[in-house]
C-alpha cells in the first residue's frame, strides 16, 4: 500500500501520486481534470494500493481544488457576461 498522505498538500502533489501508478490526466478543462483525478484516487483506494490516510488526504486536496476552481470559473463567467 502507498502511504504518502502527509505529503499531499496541493493538486500537483496528487497528480504526482497518480503518475506513480501510470495515471496521467488531461481532459482539457481543469475542473474536469480534478473530477477525473478524484475518480482515479477512488479506484486506487478500492484496489487496495492506497492506504486510508493517503486516500483521505488526496480527497481533501481535490475537494478544495474543485471548490476553488468552480469559484474561479464562476467569476470568469460573470466577468465575461458583463463585458458582452
Buried (B, 14 or more C-beta within 10 A) or exposed (E): EBEBBEEBEEBEBBBEBBEEBEBEBEEEEBBEBBBBBBEBBBEBBEEEBBBEBBBBBBBBBBEEBBEEBEEEEEEEEEEEEEEE
